[in-house]
Amino acid sequence: MQRVIGIIQKLIAKVIDTDEESISGPELVAVLMAEGYDSDEIEQALALIFSLPDMIQAGTREVSYPAWSNSMRVFTPEERVKLDLEAQGYLLGLVGAKLLDQVELENVLEEAVALQTSEVGISELQWIVGRVVEDDIRSFLLSTAPVASSDKKASNWWN
């Protein structure tokens, strides 16, 4: 993702710094490839740039691109310390089962890290999920689902 952002920054700088009325697309691609970027990275950057006007007009905040749909969220060190292993497994299970989307996951993690407790377990996550999920029915179901006994391992959730 960082390299895609680098491409976008280079393209913006090229547009701002040039005196030409139009910039040749093939020329830009050739320059970027000469700088070590691959065609997938360039394609992602261009797709993102060209989707921005539609997103701004639609008023959406979330950017989605097919190449990112198979990406995997990794807990930060702070999140790994704050969430116990069962809570981590439970949360990943919700995402894997498509019961939480990526934006909701980020909001849950943000609130979990900000919670004034030393460790966050499943019951705290359920409370946070109930607050974060805007769909009333899904919020109720996710926040009141029975919690398994503590002798289950994180890998057994949702399996």
PEQUI-V264797 format. One record per residue. PHI is phi in whole degrees, -180 to 180 (* if undefined). Layout:
BEGIN
phi
PHI
PHI
END
This chain:
BEGIN
phi
*
-62
-70
-64
-63
-61
-63
-61
-62
-65
-64
-64
-62
-64
-67
-71
-82
-85
-97
-72
-76
-136
-111
-72
-60
-59
-64
-63
-62
-63
-64
-64
-67
-66
-84
103
-82
-94
-64
-65
-64
-65
-62
-62
-63
-67
-63
-66
-61
-76
-89
-60
-59
-66
-67
-65
-65
-78
77
-86
-103
-89
-104
-130
-140
-53
-67
-93
-68
-98
-75
-119
-81
-111
-66
-72
-56
-64
-68
-66
-73
-74
-93
-70
-60
-63
-65
-62
-63
-62
-65
-65
-65
-62
-70
-62
-86
60
-91
-127
-91
-64
-67
-63
-58
-61
-67
-63
-63
-60
-69
-64
-67
-78
-61
-83
-130
-74
-144
-110
-107
-64
-63
-67
-63
-62
-63
-66
-59
-60
-81
-83
-71
-83
-71
-59
-68
-64
-60
-62
-63
-71
-85
-117
-60
-61
-100
-69
-64
-72
-82
-78
-89
-58
-72
-84
-66
64
-101
END
